[in-house]
Amino acid sequence: MVKRSFIASLAVACLATGCISPVKAYHGYAPDEVAPNAITPGIDTRSSVLAQLGSPSTESIFDDNTWVYISTIQERFAFYRPQISTRTVTAIRFSDEDVVEEVLEYDQDDGRVINYASRETPTLGRELGLWEQIFGNVGRAVLPATNEATPGNPTGRRN
């Protein structure tokens, strides 16, 4: 009896530990050998950054001389929604001579929450109800095919 309860409690404990440990998901840039903060302003160039870090996650929209590397780690416990545990954004700004001017690093505390407008643009026309959608075509006559000559079919024959 004691053996069965011990085995049952051990099985429950093993199953419960699967819910306690988080599942991690990595998104974006993952540094292999060189971290973005190892880039030295004034010494590294655009080509050396490309060779060390690879292609950027994105380039600045307003300035062609800024590369951005974004990295995010999300953790999910059991069936809950994933939560961002770590977010790192590294912006590398180049001069006109393609030399690194500065390296800026941001984390998730530097981010801002943006509220989206939830308004909808109304459309013209009327909305069909359920019954109108189901029975909307009932009773409409289907025009029979004619043998008359038309501009697209001058002979009036069917192909």
Rosetta blueprint (number, residue, H / E / L):
1 M L
2 V H
3 K H
4 R H
5 S H
6 F H
7 I H
8 A H
9 S H
10 L H
11 A H
12 V H
13 A H
14 C H
15 L H
16 A H
17 T H
18 G H
19 C H
20 I H
21 S L
22 P L
23 V E
24 K E
25 A E
26 Y E
27 H E
28 G E
29 Y L
30 A L
31 P L
32 D L
33 E L
34 V L
35 A L
36 P H
37 N H
38 A H
39 I L
40 T L
41 P L
42 G L
43 I L
44 D L
45 T E
46 R H
47 S H
48 S H
49 V H
50 L H
51 A H
52 Q H
53 L H
54 G L
55 S L
56 P L
57 S L
58 T E
59 E E
60 S L
61 I L
62 F L
63 D L
64 D L
65 N L
66 T E
67 W E
68 V E
69 Y E
70 I E
71 S E
72 T E
73 I E
74 Q E
75 E E
76 R E
77 F L
78 A L
79 F L
80 Y L
81 R L
82 P L
83 Q E
84 I E
85 S E
86 T E
87 R E
88 T E
89 V E
90 T E
91 A E
92 I E
93 R E
94 F E
95 S L
96 D L
97 E L
98 D L
99 V E
100 V E
101 E E
102 E E
103 V E
104 L E
105 E E
106 Y E
107 D E
108 Q H
109 D H
110 D H
111 G L
112 R L
113 V L
114 I L
115 N L
116 Y L
117 A L
118 S L
119 R L
120 E L
121 T L
122 P L
123 T L
124 L L
125 G L
126 R L
127 E L
128 L L
129 G L
130 L H
131 W H
132 E H
133 Q H
134 I H
135 F H
136 G L
137 N L
138 V L
139 G L
140 R L
141 A L
142 V L
143 L L
144 P L
145 A L
146 T L
147 N L
148 E L
149 A L
150 T E
151 P L
152 G L
153 N E
154 P L
155 T L
156 G L
157 R L
158 R L
159 N L
